[in-house]
Amino acid sequence: ALGIVYQGRQARKARDDHFRPQIIVDADYTGRFTTNIVVRNIGGGAAKDITFDFSAPLESTSGWDITELPYFRNGINFMAPQTDLPAVWDSYQNVVQTLRKRGLMEGITITSRYKDLQGESYQTQWTINPLLLEGSGYSEYKGYEDEVQALEDQARALEKISEEISKAAGSLRAE
């Protein structure tokens, strides 16, 4: 008889686990030029009162820290099951450079704390480490940097043309 009670408990636990929320903060590398940070509820239930702790700031090369976004700083009131909330971090190459420079070879661990709609508390730890992708072919894509370089070169050329026109206009006025 005890076996049947135990099986009943296990079945209920499996069902409850299926309907519980599970909040993670993940890195998304599917963008052509960017690495995104995505808050995801990968569980089957809604979550509320969500807060986050980061083992280190998620800085971009410009010095912007994603962990300063209002929903990371202040938390999220509610998140439906199977939903995502993405934010742009930086280009993959820049993310890798920044992590290396800061000595974060093991990546960054994010702890999410949240409740289900019944008020039961949960906590999930998730580590993101873009350095693990090195050598996968993703990190070799340099198109982004090449395109940025081309745009910067064009901008400099336009500035030079603009200066030349200004000089020419100035010398015409002087005559």
RAGIDA-V935329 format. One line per field, one symbol per residue. psi: psi as a letter, one per 40 degrees, with the letter a starting at -180 (. if undefined). burial: 1 if it has 24 or more other ideal C-beta (glycine too) atoms within 12 Angstrom, else 0. A space follows every 50 residues. Layout:
psi->???
burial->???
This chain:
psi->ddddddddddddddddddeiihhihiiheeideihihhhhgeieiiiifh iihhdiigiideehhdeeiddddeihdihiifiigiihcaiddddddddd deffdeahhhhhhiiieeehiihhhhhhgdddeheeddeehedddddddd dddddddddddddddddddddddd.
burial->00000000000000000001111111111000111111111110111111 11010111110000011010110001001000001010111111110110 00010011010101110000010101011110100001100001000000 0000000000000000000000000
